[in-house]
């Protein structure tokens, strides 16, 4: 996290998802009240872009910060690992 975003305060929670495709949603649950989310896609795959409030974002080996608790987001279909 420090290497990706050196000016970002450290996170207290991490989630690891594998082969996950999400429908449109805003985050909820135990992390409610958390600040800005940081996401990064890893692996040998095509597709799987993150859509945040209608904007398509390529996160494969590229980090992205967004407010998952306030901004509607989802993943596009993907193929691969």
Residue frames relative to the residue before (quaternion, step in Angstrom):
aa qw qx qy qz dx dy dz
X 1.0000 0.0000 0.0000 0.0000 0.00 0.00 0.00
X 0.6619 0.5056 -0.3051 0.4618 3.59 0.90 -0.87
X 0.6519 0.5070 -0.3159 0.4671 3.59 1.05 -0.73
X 0.6790 0.4910 -0.2872 0.4641 3.59 1.04 -0.77
X 0.8057 0.0298 0.0477 0.5896 3.56 0.90 -0.99
X 0.1757 -0.8452 0.4945 0.1017 3.63 0.28 1.22
X 0.6986 0.4664 -0.2853 0.4616 3.63 1.08 -0.56
X 0.5386 0.6416 -0.3846 0.3877 3.59 1.30 -0.12
X 0.4674 -0.6426 0.5132 0.3242 3.62 -0.99 0.74
X 0.5796 -0.6046 0.4034 0.3685 3.64 -1.02 0.66
X 0.4250 -0.6906 0.5290 0.2503 3.56 -1.13 0.74
X 0.3536 -0.7239 0.5506 0.2184 3.55 -1.20 0.53
X 0.7690 0.2693 -0.1330 0.5643 3.61 1.26 -0.32
X 0.0654 -0.7743 0.6284 0.0368 3.55 -1.15 0.70
X 0.1073 -0.7620 0.6344 0.0728 3.57 -1.15 0.67
X 0.1279 -0.7679 0.6244 0.0640 3.55 -0.97 0.90
X 0.0512 -0.7936 0.6063 -0.0061 3.57 -0.74 1.09
X 0.1050 -0.7815 0.6134 0.0440 3.56 -1.04 0.83
X 0.8396 0.0154 -0.0630 0.5393 3.57 -0.88 1.02
X 0.4028 0.7338 -0.4498 0.3113 3.58 1.02 0.77
X 0.0198 -0.7500 0.6611 0.0107 3.51 -1.04 0.89
X 0.1657 -0.8275 0.5348 0.0413 3.55 -0.64 1.16
X 0.4304 -0.6615 0.5568 0.2590 3.52 -1.18 0.73
X 0.6768 -0.4734 0.3433 0.4471 3.62 -1.18 0.28
X 0.2095 0.7647 -0.5803 0.1859 3.57 -0.87 1.01
X 0.2613 -0.6530 0.6539 0.2788 3.51 -1.43 -0.07
X 0.5713 -0.6201 0.4113 0.3463 3.57 -1.07 0.68
X 0.0202 0.7681 -0.6396 0.0247 3.53 -1.24 0.60
X 0.5635 0.6317 -0.4241 0.3217 3.55 -1.28 -0.07
X 0.8538 -0.2106 0.1317 0.4576 3.52 -1.32 -0.49
X 0.7024 0.4712 -0.2752 0.4571 3.60 1.08 -0.58
X 0.3244 0.7728 -0.4994 0.2195 3.60 1.27 0.04
X 0.7399 0.3513 -0.2899 0.4951 3.54 -0.93 0.91
X 0.4660 0.6633 -0.4469 0.3783 3.56 1.30 -0.12
X 0.5157 -0.6526 0.4638 0.3052 3.54 -1.19 0.48
X 0.8358 -0.1707 0.1617 0.4961 3.52 -0.94 -0.94
X 0.3628 -0.7242 0.5516 0.1993 3.57 -0.96 0.97
X 0.1735 -0.7377 0.6426 0.1127 3.54 -1.26 0.59
X 0.0123 -0.8143 0.5790 -0.0379 3.60 -0.69 1.09
X 0.0100 -0.7699 0.6372 -0.0332 3.53 -1.20 0.70
X 0.2400 -0.7715 0.5729 0.1377 3.59 -0.86 0.96
X 0.0806 -0.7948 0.6014 0.0085 3.56 -0.94 0.95
X 0.6170 0.5797 -0.4033 0.3472 3.58 -1.11 0.58
X 0.5289 -0.6004 0.5060 0.3221 3.48 -1.43 0.11
X 0.3665 0.7172 -0.5055 0.3094 3.57 0.06 1.29
X 0.2498 -0.7195 0.6174 0.1970 3.53 -1.34 0.21
X 0.7208 0.3398 -0.3012 0.5236 3.56 -1.08 0.71
X 0.5812 0.6482 -0.3887 0.3018 3.55 -1.11 -0.73
X 0.2937 0.7663 -0.5248 0.2260 3.58 1.16 0.42
X 0.4075 -0.6664 0.5655 0.2649 3.53 -1.26 0.53
X 0.1675 -0.7581 0.6223 0.0994 3.56 -0.95 0.89
X 0.0479 -0.7895 0.6116 -0.0170 3.57 -0.73 1.12
X 0.8298 -0.1327 0.0400 0.5406 3.56 -0.53 1.23
X 0.7567 -0.4070 0.1992 0.4713 3.57 0.97 0.91
X 0.6226 0.5198 -0.3460 0.4717 3.62 1.25 -0.16
X 0.3158 -0.7579 0.5439 0.1730 3.60 -0.69 1.09
X 0.0542 -0.8103 0.5826 -0.0322 3.57 -0.77 1.14
X 0.3035 -0.7338 0.5819 0.1755 3.58 -0.79 1.04
X 0.0654 -0.8331 0.5493 -0.0018 3.60 -0.42 1.21
X 0.4177 0.7013 -0.4859 0.3123 3.62 1.21 0.13
X 0.8312 -0.1107 -0.0230 0.5444 3.53 -0.41 1.36
X 0.6354 0.4359 -0.3488 0.5335 3.57 1.17 0.69
X 0.3253 -0.7590 0.5285 0.1968 3.57 -0.67 1.02
X 0.0728 -0.7740 0.6286 0.0227 3.53 -1.23 0.61
X 0.1910 -0.7477 0.6248 0.1185 3.55 -1.03 0.84
X 0.1648 0.7561 -0.6221 0.1192 3.55 -1.08 0.84
X 0.4837 -0.6507 0.4939 0.3141 3.57 -1.22 0.35
X 0.2254 -0.8268 0.5081 0.0854 3.56 -0.01 1.35
X 0.6348 0.5329 -0.3269 0.4541 3.58 1.20 -0.43
X 0.7640 0.3290 -0.1801 0.5250 3.59 1.19 -0.48
X 0.7397 0.3942 -0.2187 0.4997 3.60 1.10 -0.65
X 0.4276 -0.6922 0.5258 0.2481 3.56 -0.85 1.04
X 0.0737 0.8089 -0.5736 0.1066 3.58 -0.84 1.01
X 0.0339 0.7786 -0.6253 0.0415 3.55 -1.28 0.50
X 0.4152 -0.6917 0.5263 0.2688 3.57 -1.31 0.17
X 0.4256 -0.6745 0.5442 0.2602 3.53 -1.17 0.68
X 0.6514 -0.5121 0.3663 0.4233 3.63 -1.17 0.42
X 0.0962 -0.7927 0.6014 0.0246 3.55 -1.17 0.65
X 0.1915 -0.7330 0.6354 0.1493 3.55 -1.37 0.26
X 0.6687 0.4876 -0.3714 0.4209 3.55 -1.04 0.78
X 0.6199 -0.5544 0.4246 0.3579 3.51 -1.34 -0.33
